[in-house]
Amino acid sequence: MDWDKLRVFHAVAEAGSFTHAGESLNLSQSAVSRQISALEESLNVPLFHRHARGLILTEQGELLFRTARDVFAKLAMTEAQLSESRERPQGPLKVTTTIAFGTLWLTPRIREFVELYPDIQMSIILDDGELDLAMRQADLAIRMMPPRQPDLIQRHLMDLRYNVYAAPEYLKRFGVPMTIEDLDNHRIIIYGDDARPPVGSVNWLLKAGARPDAERRPVLKVNNIYGIFRAVQSGLGLAALPDYFSRETGNLVEVLPELRGPTIETYFVYPEELRHSKRIAVFRDFLLKKIADEPTQQV
């Protein structure tokens, strides 16, 4: 099987069109099409159904794509390992974490890491979904729950606790709740129905201290914790947020400090194949030191 044609096939299968694959490969659409046609002819099977809206893999194409994807993922892993220096960590390091944690906690600390290790090319992917580390969508992940994928190494980083916060503007307008029952008279912002929060009982604030005959209605539902945070900042209402939001922004006021919500366990996760990666080791140690330097963190 011709390697160049397989590389073109892999790009087309991922892009879903000859045009987009050509852009990523720096080839013309016609050149890509010729390569695919030649590969289909050599294998004597069709690999794509051609439609006006794009390309769809045939059953045979799906089989070849799964194999090609595994091969290219392993090659990328090997290339990364070969690029490591014995004396100094170097090469690309792709990190993924949630939008809120990455925006508020991680990215402000990356400058120091980049200055310590200038030969490491950092990339951060902020995504509330779980990228496939085995397929090298990222080298490592900071996740708000234990990994569900097999063959992943995990290291507990810290515990994040939910507290109740509001903006000074909101408290000036609506007053400070002094008891849990006072929440009946306040605007509460919660996760939306389509959200995938890291803890199952994340909307506990609606029921905390509520009377059975008096259901609390949220003023707003948002499917992303960073969106909830921004709504709280605007003075719209109060909400349960992980404690790092207050530490990192400094413009939220904790209310009802005796009221504690669920705890999120944060993990540093990476594939077994990268166990000996110096880049991952120095980044892990860097994060652990930053956490240890923050006395309010629960490590």
C-alpha positions, 0 to 999 in steps of 0.5 A: 500500500503506497504510503503517500496515497495512504497519507492523502486518504487519511487527510481526506477521511478526516476533512470530509472533502478533497478541497479541505484535505488539499488545503491541509496537504498543500495540494490541489483538489484535483491532485488529491482526487487523483491520489484517492482514485489511484488508491481505490484502483490499487485496492479494487474497492471504493473508499468513499461515497461521493455526494454533492454535500461531501464525502462519506466513507464506505464500509471498506473506507471505514476499516482503512481509516481506523487502521490509518488513524491508529498508525498515524497516532502511533507515529506522532507519539514516536516522533514526539518521543524521538524529539525529546532531548536527553539534557533538556525537555523540548518539542511540542506539548499539547494540553487540554482542559475545561474552558473555565479552568484553562481561562482563569487558572491555567493560562495565567501561570503558563508564562512562567513555565514557558520562560523556564522551558523555552524549548517546549512549544506549548499548545492549550486546547480549551474544551469542556468535552473529553479529547481522545488522548489515545488518538493524540488529540492532546498529549495530556489533560487536566480533568475535573473527574477521573479518566474513563479511557483505558491505558491512561495514567492519572495523578490527583492535582487538587480538590476544588470546592463549590461555594456560593458567590455574588457580585458586590453590585448584586448584593447592594441591590438585593441584600446579603442572604444571612440564612439558607432559607433567604435563598428563596428570595434571591436570584439563582443562576444554575447549569442548563439542562444540556450541560455536562457538569463535573459533579451530578448534584451541581444545581444543589443550590436550588434545593439547599434549605428550600421548603418542600412547598416552595420550589425555587426558580432560577433566573438563568440557566447556562450550560457552561460554568464560565458563562455562569461566572460571567453572569454572576460578575454582571450582577444578575444573580448568585451561583455556586462556583468552584472556589478558584473563581474567587481566588483568581478574579478577586471581584466576587463575594462569598455568601453563606460561607457555612454552606458547602457544595460538592467537591471536584477532584482534579486530575493530571492525565496522560497516555501510558506511552508518554510515561517517560516524556520529560516534557510531561514530567516537568509540566506535571512538577511545575503544576504541583509546585504552583498548587503547593505554593497556594496555601488555600488549595487542598492538595 
